Amino acid sequence: MEYKEIRADYDDRHITVYQAYNPAIADAAVAAGRFVPPFRRGRMTWVKPSFLWMMYRCGWASKPDQERVLAVRLTREGFDSAVRAAVPSSEVGRGKPDVRVQWDPERGLHHEPLDHRSLQLGLAGAASDRYVDEWTTGITDITPLVREVHRHVRAGDLDRARELLPVERPYPL
């Protein structure tokens, strides 16, 4: 049976989400500690609390314009408010909500679908501005970690790959 669950790396005050970008956006964001141009606020930005779902989406940082993976540290207050305001993408219709949610099959180390669904949160408009200006408390380029985990996956050393993964646990809302 499939079920929906947010699994994330979090503590009492913060949650980590992942995004993949081209080097220009990633370099500017890491240098500034927040999203600055060439990041564009005008388009929807999708955040993913699941490291492995992000690896599936960006092909282990190998897809064009997704060569760099960032771990973005958010306030839990901001993340929780976004989740509460989210409208399922399947129900958007003609409206343009500031926060959308999609639940996609979680992925394993070989991108195989798992038995639960993982959250993706799309932020636009005022929610995107709050993400950039209020909720983000830190940005780390984790591309070297991504490449190291992938190297172990390709070599068949799945135990070592799992040891390197961020510790994700069910996230309470």
N, C-alpha and C positions, 0 to 999 in steps of 0.2 A: 504494500500500500504506500503510495506517495504521500508525503506530508510536507508542509512548509515550515521552515525553521531558519531563523537568522542565527548563523554561527559566525563568531567574530573574535578577534583579539581585542580585549577591552579591559579597563580597570574601573575604579569607582567614578572617575570623572571623564574618561576619554574612550573612544572607540577608533580603531584603525580601519580605513577603507582603502581600496586600491583603484588606481586608474593607470592607463597606459597612454603615452603621448609620444610625439616626435621629439628629437633632441632639442630643438629650439624652445618648445614649450616647457619641457622638463628642466632644462638648464636654467631658464629664467625663474621658474617656480622655486627650484631648490635654492638658487642664489638669494631670492627675495624672502624665502620662507612663507610665501603665499602665492596665489595665482595672480600673475601680472601678464600684460601683453608679451608674447603673441597669443596667450590664452584669450579666448573670446567669450565674454559673458552672454552674448546674444543667442548662443545656441545651447541646446540642452546638453548637460554633462551628466554622465552616468557613473555612479559610484557603486562599488561592490565590496561588501565586507568579507567575502570568501576569497582567499588567496588562490585556491585551485580553480575557482570559476574564472578569475581574472587570467590565469595562465591559459585556460582553454580559449578565452576570448582573444587574447593577444598572441597566441601560439608561442608561449614562452618567450615573449619579447622579440618575435621574429617577423611579425606582420608589418607592412608599410605604415608609417605614422603611429606605430605602437611599439617602437623599439626600446622604449624606456618605461620602466614600471615604477610608479611612485606609491609609497605608503603615506597616506594622508591621515593625520591625527585630528579627530574632530571632538568637539564637546559632545557628551552624551545627550545633554539637554537639546542641542541643535539637531542631532541625528534623530532623537526620539520625536521631536516636533515635526520633522520632515516625514517620518514614517506615519505618524498619526494623520497627517494631512494628505497622504498619498492616495491617488486615484489609480486603480488598476488600468494598465495600458489598454486592455481589452474593452474597457468601458469609457474611454476618453471621448469617442464620437467627435463632434465638431468643436467641443470646448477645448480650451488650452490650459489645463491646470498647471500650476507651477511645480507640482511634484507628482511623478508617476512611479508606479511600482510594477515590476515584472518578477515573476517567480519562474525560474528556469531550472532544469535538472542540474543538481550539483555534480561536479566532476571529480574523478580520481586522478591519480598521477599520470595515467595514459589517456586522459580526457574521456574516459568511459563514463557514461551517465550513472549516477548513484540513485538510491531509492528515495531521496528527499529533494525538495526544491529549495533553491538558494535565491536570496533577494538581490535584485538590482534596483537602485533608486535613481530615477531621472530627475534632475533639478534644472529648472528654467526660471526666468523672470526674477521675482523677488526672492525665491528660494535659492537661486544661483548666486544672487548678490549676498545673501546671508551666509551661504556656504563659503564664499571667498572672503568676506569682510568680518564675519563674526564667529563662525563655527570652526574654521580651520585654525589649529594651534601649532601645527608643524607639518613639514613635508620632507620625506627622506627618499632618496633615490635607492631603490632596492634591486636595481638591475643586476649587480654582481651576484646577489643571493639567488635571483631567478635563474641566472645562467649556471650557477653551481648546482642547484637542485636539479635542473634539467640535465646537466652532465651526468649526474648520478642515475637519473631515470634512464637515460640512453644506455648507460653502462650496465643496467640491470641491478644496481645496488639500491633497491627500493627502501631498505631499512635506513640507510644513510640519508637518502632523500627525505624520508619522513621525519628523521631527527632534525632536519634543518627547517622544516615548515613552521610558520608561526603557530602558536598554540591558539586554536579557535575552539570556543565552547558555546553552547546555546546562550543566546543573548536575551535577557529579560526586558520586556517593554512594560 
